[in-house]
């Protein structure tokens, strides 16, 4: 049975080992000098990557841009100029900008996204993590081709209800924000396969979450939730479940019935017991990555878990 069962977290620190040094110091210095020189040569000769736009053969390509469309794109260009975003990320040529597929503005110190973002109707990916955003414009909901929305590591306190209109959204990452609740209306996001809402301030998970039957990965770690409902058993396609560092004191047995689950992280909670059915899934090699460290298991329960998995 090739199963990872560990009393450490899923991201353990690298262990330190002391080995005798058989290589002289001058060799290390020479190696570092040569590597730096090579890196400089590479950087000098690298051309900036072009923006990701639609291929000319794509039927969605807009070739003839009206004056009204040109005027509608100007606020986006002005926003990019004001925030000193390079043209490799936001093209200043309207004919290229209108066909932009990927908006990469992560780590730019942004406090807002422009309302006119809805003019970029060909966008399929927005990467806007690591900024200072406190909200998303309602116009985001008009990006009907959007499949990936990544707004991790911001200061979001609310989410626009317009996101429910993103009928092609498959990956939604909003971890490391300041959210306390989700709009119930998000139940319409039936295309979601990955939802990462870790490290917010959620005390209760929304009911619509258990209707997202296409979900493959769910991460709710780092939220002060104290309850996981039995309806999690509805997520039959779920493969990865991370509920580490919460306030959970018990696990629903239905987790052990999820037929496709292979990664389960329940470390750093207040659990006192793991249901037999969950341990059965681990023992039968269905759950191949199982992390349960730093809980409130007594000596009897810890022995029971080890004996159960080893028998």
Buried (B, 14 or more C-beta within 10 A) or exposed (E): EEBEBBBEBBEEEEEEEEEEEEEEEEEEEEEEEEEEEEEEEEEEEEEEEEBBBBEEEEEEBBEEBEEEEBEBBEBBBEBBEEBEBEBEBBBEEBBBBBBBBBBBBBEBEBEBBBBBBBBBBBBBBBBBBBBEBBBBBBBBBBBEBBBBBBBBBBEBBBBBEBBBBBEEBBBBBBBBBEBEBBBEBBBEBEBBBBBBBBBBEBBBBBEBBBBBEBBBBBBBBBBEBBEBBEBBBBBEBBBBBBBBBBEBBBBBBBBBBBEEBBBBBBBBBEBEBBBEBBBBBBBEEBBBBBBBBBBEBEEEBEEBBEEBBEE
